[in-house]
Amino acid sequence: MSSARRLFARVRYFVREFSGEAAYDRYVAHARTHDPAAEVMTRRAFERARVDAREADPREGFRCC
């Protein structure tokens, strides 16, 4: 693999991890591994549940307003 392609792959990896976009992929992989017959949430439902959980816990995602 060329060095430019490797650099792009690394940058893409870190951007996805930093932005939280990879969290849904990890969730789907985990759900499929543990129970292949279970229904997996859509990305929209997953993000909604993630935001709700973050806002319900005062230690996570602290916002003053």
PALO-776458 format. One record per residue: residue in three letters; y, x, z of N, C-alpha, C, O in turn. Coordinates in Angstrom, 1 decimal, decimal comma, padded with zeros to 4 digits, m for minus. Each point is the difference from the previous one (the first is absolute). Layout:
<r type="ALA" n_Y="Y" n_X="X" n_Z="Z" ca_Y="Y" ca_X="X" ca_Z="Z" c_Y="Y" c_X="X" c_Z="Z" o_Y="Y" o_X="X" o_Z="Z"/>
...
This chain:
<r type="MET" n_Y="m001,2" n_X="000,9" n_Z="000,0" ca_Y="001,2" ca_X="m000,9" ca_Z="000,0" c_Y="001,2" c_X="000,9" c_Z="000,0" o_Y="000,1" o_X="001,0" o_Z="000,7"/>
<r type="SER" n_Y="000,9" n_X="m001,4" n_Z="m001,5" ca_Y="001,2" ca_X="000,9" ca_Z="000,0" c_Y="000,8" c_X="m000,1" c_Z="001,3" o_Y="m000,2" o_X="m000,9" o_Z="000,8"/>
<r type="SER" n_Y="001,0" n_X="001,9" n_Z="m000,6" ca_Y="000,8" ca_X="000,0" ca_Z="001,2" c_Y="001,0" c_X="m001,1" c_Z="000,1" o_Y="000,3" o_X="m000,5" o_Z="001,1"/>
<r type="ALA" n_Y="000,3" n_X="000,1" n_Z="m002,2" ca_Y="000,9" ca_X="m001,2" ca_Z="000,0" c_Y="m000,7" c_X="m001,3" c_Z="000,4" o_Y="000,5" o_X="m000,8" o_Z="000,7"/>
<r type="ARG" n_Y="m001,7" n_X="000,6" n_Z="m001,2" ca_Y="m000,8" ca_X="m001,2" ca_Z="000,3" c_Y="m000,4" c_X="000,0" c_Z="001,5" o_Y="000,1" o_X="m001,0" o_Z="000,7"/>
<r type="ARG" n_Y="m000,5" n_X="002,2" n_Z="m000,2" ca_Y="m000,3" ca_X="000,1" ca_Z="001,5" c_Y="001,2" c_X="m000,3" c_Z="000,8" o_Y="m000,1" o_X="m000,7" o_Z="001,0"/>
<r type="LEU" n_Y="001,3" n_X="001,2" n_Z="m001,4" ca_Y="001,2" ca_X="m000,2" ca_Z="000,8" c_Y="000,3" c_X="m001,5" c_Z="000,0" o_Y="000,4" o_X="m000,6" o_Z="001,0"/>
<r type="PHE" n_Y="m000,5" n_X="000,0" n_Z="m002,2" ca_Y="000,3" ca_X="m001,5" ca_Z="m000,1" c_Y="m001,0" c_X="m000,8" c_Z="000,9" o_Y="000,5" o_X="m000,9" o_Z="000,6"/>
<r type="ALA" n_Y="m001,7" n_X="001,3" n_Z="m000,6" ca_Y="m001,0" ca_X="m000,7" ca_Z="000,8" c_Y="000,3" c_X="000,2" c_Z="001,5" o_Y="m000,1" o_X="m001,0" o_Z="000,8"/>
<r type="ARG" n_Y="000,5" n_X="002,1" n_Z="m000,4" ca_Y="000,4" ca_X="000,2" ca_Z="001,4" c_Y="001,2" c_X="m000,8" c_Z="000,4" o_Y="000,1" o_X="m000,6" o_Z="001,0"/>
<r type="VAL" n_Y="000,9" n_X="000,7" n_Z="m001,9" ca_Y="001,3" ca_X="m000,8" ca_Z="000,3" c_Y="m000,4" c_X="m001,5" c_Z="000,1" o_Y="000,5" o_X="m000,7" o_Z="000,8"/>
<r type="ARG" n_Y="m001,3" n_X="000,2" n_Z="m001,8" ca_Y="m000,4" ca_X="m001,4" ca_Z="000,0" c_Y="m000,7" c_X="m000,3" c_Z="001,3" o_Y="000,3" o_X="m001,1" o_Z="000,6"/>
<r type="TYR" n_Y="m001,2" n_X="001,9" n_Z="m000,1" ca_Y="m000,7" ca_X="m000,2" ca_Z="001,2" c_Y="000,9" c_X="m000,2" c_Z="001,2" o_Y="m000,1" o_X="m000,9" o_Z="000,7"/>
<r type="PHE" n_Y="001,1" n_X="001,9" n_Z="m000,6" ca_Y="000,9" ca_X="m000,1" ca_Z="001,2" c_Y="000,9" c_X="m001,1" c_Z="m000,1" o_Y="000,4" o_X="m000,6" o_Z="001,0"/>
<r type="VAL" n_Y="000,1" n_X="000,2" n_Z="m002,2" ca_Y="000,9" ca_X="m001,2" ca_Z="m000,1" c_Y="m000,8" c_X="m001,2" c_Z="000,4" o_Y="000,6" o_X="m000,9" o_Z="000,7"/>
<r type="ARG" n_Y="m001,8" n_X="000,7" n_Z="m001,2" ca_Y="m000,8" ca_X="m001,2" ca_Z="000,4" c_Y="m000,3" c_X="000,0" c_Z="001,5" o_Y="000,1" o_X="m001,1" o_Z="000,5"/>
<r type="GLU" n_Y="m000,4" n_X="002,2" n_Z="000,1" ca_Y="m000,2" ca_X="000,0" ca_Z="001,4" c_Y="001,2" c_X="m000,3" c_Z="000,8" o_Y="000,0" o_X="m000,8" o_Z="001,0"/>
<r type="PHE" n_Y="001,1" n_X="001,4" n_Z="m001,4" ca_Y="001,3" ca_X="m000,1" ca_Z="000,7" c_Y="000,5" c_X="m001,5" c_Z="m000,1" o_Y="000,6" o_X="m000,5" o_Z="000,9"/>
<r type="SER" n_Y="m000,7" n_X="m000,1" n_Z="m002,1" ca_Y="000,5" ca_X="m001,3" ca_Z="m000,2" c_Y="m001,0" c_X="m001,1" c_Z="000,6" o_Y="000,5" o_X="m001,2" o_Z="000,1"/>
<r type="GLY" n_Y="m001,7" n_X="001,6" n_Z="000,2" ca_Y="m000,9" ca_X="m001,0" ca_Z="000,5" c_Y="m000,8" c_X="m000,7" c_Z="m001,0" o_Y="m000,8" o_X="m000,9" o_Z="000,3"/>
<r type="GLU" n_Y="000,9" n_X="001,2" n_Z="m001,6" ca_Y="m000,7" ca_X="m000,7" ca_Z="m001,1" c_Y="m001,5" c_X="000,3" c_Z="000,1" o_Y="m000,7" o_X="m000,9" o_Z="m000,4"/>
<r type="ALA" n_Y="000,3" n_X="002,0" n_Z="000,9" ca_Y="m001,4" ca_X="000,4" ca_Z="000,1" c_Y="m000,7" c_X="m000,8" c_Z="001,1" o_Y="m001,3" o_X="000,0" o_Z="000,0"/>
<r type="ALA" n_Y="002,0" n_X="m000,6" n_Z="000,9" ca_Y="m000,6" ca_X="m000,8" ca_Z="001,1" c_Y="m000,9" c_X="m001,1" c_Z="m000,5" o_Y="m001,1" o_X="m000,3" o_Z="000,5"/>
<r type="TYR" n_Y="001,6" n_X="m000,4" n_Z="m001,5" ca_Y="m000,8" ca_X="m001,1" ca_Z="m000,6" c_Y="m001,3" c_X="000,5" c_Z="m000,6" o_Y="m001,1" o_X="m000,6" o_Z="000,1"/>
<r type="ASP" n_Y="001,2" n_X="001,7" n_Z="m000,8" ca_Y="m001,2" ca_X="000,6" ca_Z="m000,6" c_Y="m001,1" c_X="000,4" c_Z="001,0" o_Y="m001,2" o_X="m000,2" o_Z="m000,1"/>
<r type="ARG" n_Y="001,7" n_X="000,8" n_Z="001,2" ca_Y="m000,9" ca_X="000,3" ca_Z="001,1" c_Y="m000,6" c_X="m001,2" c_Z="000,7" o_Y="m001,1" o_X="000,0" o_Z="000,3"/>
<r type="TYR" n_Y="001,9" n_X="m001,1" n_Z="m000,2" ca_Y="m000,5" ca_X="m001,2" ca_Z="000,6" c_Y="m001,1" c_X="m000,6" c_Z="m000,9" o_Y="m001,0" o_X="m000,4" o_Z="000,5"/>
<r type="VAL" n_Y="001,2" n_X="000,3" n_Z="m001,8" ca_Y="m001,0" ca_X="m000,5" ca_Z="m000,9" c_Y="m001,3" c_X="000,8" c_Z="000,0" o_Y="m001,1" o_X="m000,5" o_Z="000,1"/>
<r type="ALA" n_Y="001,2" n_X="001,8" n_Z="m000,1" ca_Y="m001,1" ca_X="000,9" ca_Z="000,1" c_Y="m000,8" c_X="m000,2" c_Z="001,3" o_Y="m001,2" o_X="m000,1" o_Z="000,0"/>
<r type="HIS" n_Y="001,9" n_X="000,0" n_Z="001,1" ca_Y="m000,6" ca_X="m000,3" ca_Z="001,3" c_Y="m000,7" c_X="m001,3" c_Z="000,0" o_Y="m001,1" o_X="m000,1" o_Z="000,5"/>
<r type="ALA" n_Y="001,8" n_X="m001,0" n_Z="m001,0" ca_Y="m000,6" ca_X="m001,3" ca_Z="000,1" c_Y="m001,2" c_X="m000,1" c_Z="m000,9" o_Y="m001,0" o_X="m000,6" o_Z="000,4"/>
<r type="ARG" n_Y="001,0" n_X="001,2" n_Z="m001,6" ca_Y="m001,2" ca_X="000,0" ca_Z="m000,9" c_Y="m001,1" c_X="000,8" c_Z="000,6" o_Y="m001,2" o_X="m000,3" o_Z="m000,2"/>
<r type="THR" n_Y="001,5" n_X="001,4" n_Z="000,9" ca_Y="m001,1" ca_X="000,8" ca_Z="000,6" c_Y="m000,7" c_X="m000,7" c_Z="001,1" o_Y="m001,2" o_X="000,0" o_Z="000,1"/>
<r type="HIS" n_Y="002,0" n_X="m000,7" n_Z="000,8" ca_Y="m000,6" ca_X="m000,6" ca_Z="001,2" c_Y="m000,6" c_X="m001,3" c_Z="m000,3" o_Y="m001,0" o_X="m000,4" o_Z="000,7"/>
<r type="ASP" n_Y="001,5" n_X="m000,4" n_Z="m001,6" ca_Y="m000,5" ca_X="m001,3" ca_Z="m000,3" c_Y="000,3" c_X="m000,4" c_Z="m001,5" o_Y="001,0" o_X="m000,6" o_Z="m000,2"/>
<r type="PRO" n_Y="m001,9" n_X="001,0" n_Z="m000,7" ca_Y="000,3" ca_X="m000,2" ca_Z="m001,4" c_Y="000,2" c_X="m001,5" c_Z="m000,4" o_Y="000,6" o_X="m000,3" o_Z="m001,0"/>
<r type="ALA" n_Y="m001,2" n_X="m000,6" n_Z="001,8" ca_Y="000,1" ca_X="m001,4" ca_Z="m000,3" c_Y="001,3" c_X="m000,7" c_Z="000,6" o_Y="000,3" o_X="m001,1" o_Z="m000,4"/>
<r type="ALA" n_Y="000,4" n_X="001,8" n_Z="001,2" ca_Y="001,2" ca_X="m000,5" ca_Z="000,6" c_Y="001,1" c_X="m000,2" c_Z="m001,0" o_Y="000,1" o_X="000,8" o_Z="m000,9"/>
<r type="GLU" n_Y="000,7" n_X="m001,8" n_Z="001,1" ca_Y="001,2" ca_X="m000,1" ca_Z="m000,9" c_Y="001,1" c_X="000,9" c_Z="000,4" o_Y="000,3" o_X="000,2" o_Z="001,2"/>
<r type="VAL" n_Y="000,3" n_X="000,5" n_Z="m002,1" ca_Y="001,0" ca_X="001,0" ca_Z="000,2" c_Y="001,4" c_X="m000,6" c_Z="m000,2" o_Y="000,1" o_X="m000,8" o_Z="m001,0"/>
<r type="MET" n_Y="000,8" n_X="001,0" n_Z="001,9" ca_Y="001,3" ca_X="m000,5" ca_Z="m000,1" c_Y="000,7" c_X="000,5" c_Z="m001,3" o_Y="m000,3" o_X="001,1" o_Z="m000,5"/>
<r type="THR" n_Y="001,2" n_X="m001,9" n_Z="m000,1" ca_Y="000,8" ca_X="000,5" ca_Z="m001,1" c_Y="001,0" c_X="001,0" c_Z="000,5" o_Y="000,2" o_X="000,1" o_Z="001,2"/>
<r type="ARG" n_Y="000,3" n_X="000,6" n_Z="m002,1" ca_Y="001,0" ca_X="001,0" ca_Z="000,4" c_Y="001,2" c_X="m000,7" c_Z="000,7" o_Y="000,5" o_X="000,5" o_Z="001,0"/>
<r type="ARG" n_Y="m000,1" n_X="m001,6" n_Z="m001,5" ca_Y="001,1" ca_X="m000,7" ca_Z="000,6" c_Y="m000,3" c_X="m000,5" c_Z="001,4" o_Y="000,8" o_X="000,2" o_Z="000,9"/>
<r type="ALA" n_Y="m002,0" n_X="m000,7" n_Z="m000,7" ca_Y="m000,4" ca_X="m000,5" ca_Z="001,4" c_Y="m000,1" c_X="001,2" c_Z="000,9" o_Y="000,3" o_X="m000,1" o_Z="001,2"/>
<r type="PHE" n_Y="m000,9" n_X="001,2" n_Z="m001,7" ca_Y="m000,1" ca_X="001,2" ca_Z="000,8" c_Y="001,4" c_X="000,5" c_Z="000,4" o_Y="000,1" o_X="000,4" o_Z="001,2"/>
<r type="GLU" n_Y="000,8" n_X="m000,3" n_Z="m002,1" ca_Y="001,3" ca_X="000,5" ca_Z="000,4" c_Y="000,7" c_X="m000,9" c_Z="001,0" o_Y="000,7" o_X="000,4" o_Z="000,9"/>
<r type="ARG" n_Y="m000,8" n_X="m001,7" n_Z="m001,1" ca_Y="000,6" ca_X="m001,0" ca_Z="000,9" c_Y="m000,6" c_X="000,2" c_Z="001,4" o_Y="000,7" o_X="000,0" o_Z="001,0"/>
<r type="ALA" n_Y="m002,1" n_X="000,1" n_Z="m000,9" ca_Y="m000,6" ca_X="000,2" ca_Z="001,3" c_Y="000,4" c_X="001,3" c_Z="000,6" o_Y="000,2" o_X="000,1" o_Z="001,3"/>
<r type="ARG" n_Y="000,0" n_X="000,9" n_Z="m002,1" ca_Y="000,4" ca_X="001,4" ca_Z="000,5" c_Y="001,5" c_X="m000,1" c_Z="000,6" o_Y="000,2" o_X="000,6" o_Z="001,0"/>
<r type="VAL" n_Y="000,6" n_X="m001,3" n_Z="m001,7" ca_Y="001,4" ca_X="m000,1" ca_Z="000,5" c_Y="000,1" c_X="m000,8" c_Z="001,2" o_Y="000,7" o_X="000,3" o_Z="001,0"/>
<r type="ASP" n_Y="m001,5" n_X="m001,4" n_Z="m001,0" ca_Y="000,0" ca_X="m000,9" ca_Z="001,2" c_Y="m000,5" c_X="000,8" c_Z="001,2" o_Y="000,5" o_X="m000,2" o_Z="001,1"/>
<r type="ALA" n_Y="m001,6" n_X="001,0" n_Z="m001,2" ca_Y="m000,5" ca_X="000,7" ca_Z="001,1" c_Y="001,0" c_X="001,1" c_Z="000,4" o_Y="000,1" o_X="000,2" o_Z="001,2"/>
<r type="ARG" n_Y="000,6" n_X="000,4" n_Z="m002,1" ca_Y="000,9" ca_X="001,0" ca_Z="000,4" c_Y="001,2" c_X="m000,6" c_Z="000,7" o_Y="000,5" o_X="000,6" o_Z="001,0"/>
<r type="GLU" n_Y="000,0" n_X="m001,7" n_Z="m001,4" ca_Y="001,1" ca_X="m000,7" ca_Z="000,7" c_Y="m000,4" c_X="m000,6" c_Z="001,3" o_Y="000,9" o_X="m000,2" o_Z="000,9"/>
<r type="ALA" n_Y="m002,1" n_X="m000,2" n_Z="m000,7" ca_Y="m000,5" ca_X="m000,6" ca_Z="001,3" c_Y="m000,1" c_X="001,1" c_Z="001,1" o_Y="000,1" o_X="m000,4" o_Z="001,1"/>
<r type="ASP" n_Y="m000,4" n_X="001,6" n_Z="m001,5" ca_Y="m000,1" ca_X="001,1" ca_Z="001,0" c_Y="001,3" c_X="000,7" c_Z="000,2" o_Y="000,5" o_X="000,6" o_Z="m001,0"/>
<r type="PRO" n_Y="000,1" n_X="m000,7" n_Z="002,2" ca_Y="001,3" ca_X="000,7" ca_Z="000,1" c_Y="000,0" c_X="001,5" c_Z="m000,1" o_Y="001,0" o_X="000,6" o_Z="m000,3"/>
<r type="ARG" n_Y="m002,2" n_X="000,0" n_Z="000,4" ca_Y="m000,1" ca_X="001,5" ca_Z="m000,1" c_Y="000,0" c_X="000,4" c_Z="m001,5" o_Y="000,3" o_X="001,1" o_Z="m000,3"/>
<r type="GLU" n_Y="m000,7" n_X="m002,0" n_Z="m000,6" ca_Y="m000,1" ca_X="000,3" ca_Z="m001,4" c_Y="001,2" c_X="m000,6" c_Z="m000,7" o_Y="000,5" o_X="m001,1" o_Z="000,3"/>
<r type="GLY" n_Y="000,0" n_X="001,9" n_Z="m001,3" ca_Y="001,1" ca_X="m000,5" ca_Z="m000,8" c_Y="001,2" c_X="m000,5" c_Z="000,7" o_Y="000,5" o_X="m001,1" o_Z="m000,3"/>
<r type="PHE" n_Y="000,0" n_X="001,8" n_Z="001,3" ca_Y="001,1" ca_X="m000,4" ca_Z="000,8" c_Y="001,2" c_X="m000,3" c_Z="m000,8" o_Y="000,5" o_X="000,9" o_Z="m000,8"/>
<r type="ARG" n_Y="000,1" n_X="m002,1" n_Z="001,0" ca_Y="001,2" ca_X="m000,3" ca_Z="m000,7" c_Y="001,0" c_X="m000,6" c_Z="001,0" o_Y="m000,4" o_X="m000,9" o_Z="000,8"/>
<r type="CYS" n_Y="001,6" n_X="001,3" n_Z="m000,9" ca_Y="001,0" ca_X="m000,5" ca_Z="001,0" c_Y="000,6" c_X="m001,4" c_Z="m000,4" o_Y="000,5" o_X="m000,7" o_Z="000,9"/>
<r type="CYS" n_Y="m000,6" n_X="000,3" n_Z="m002,1" ca_Y="000,7" ca_X="m001,2" ca_Z="m000,5" c_Y="m001,0" c_X="m000,9" c_Z="m000,6" o_Y="000,4" o_X="m001,1" o_Z="m000,5"/>
